[in-house]
Amino acid sequence: MLKLKTSIAGLGLSILLGGCATFGNNVDYTAVAGNDFVSANYRAADALQTQLRGKLDGDKPLIMATIVNIDALEQSSMLGRVVSEQISTRLAQAGLPMLEMKLRNSVYLKRNQGELMLTRELGEVAGTHKAQAVVVGSYAETRDTIFINIKVIQPTTNLVLAGHDYVLAKQGTIRSMLVPD
């Protein structure tokens, strides 16, 4: 009898675990695990941080603008917003004082677009928040790739203090982040 109960329990466990293994099976976990998206954005931020050594005042903040579509500078996407968030996070991890603009009421926020800053607005926004630099950028789409350009601009002079370009493969998760809002 004990052997029968053990066998039934083992069969039940096998069915339960088998069901769990197929739950959510339409997600390609290998593609998610192999996605270099965060690493690419962190490498970009690291490159900026290296170029900025000795160029910034440690007490004054930086502002991160939303990365925009190069063909429509007043538009972004989930991709632009997430790239901006990850670069800002990585710069903060490196010890740079990043000002969180989503908590400010006086910045132009376009619904579903993030913190958009055009050149004519940089000086005004940076002055209001006493920012020493603004991180800006754009992305361009081709059929198979996304080209991303990130720059750190000194708002009082419009001089580029640091810059970095990189390319992402336009596939899977990244492709889904480009869907217009």
Secondary structure by P-SEA (a helix, b strand, c coil): caaaaaaaaaaaaaaaaaaaaacccccaaaaaaacaaaaaaaaaaaaaaaaacccccccbbbbbcccccccccccccaaaaaaaaaaaaaaaaaccccccccccccccccccccccccccaaaaaaaaacccbbbbbcccccccbbbbbbbbbccccccccccccccccccaaaaaaaccc
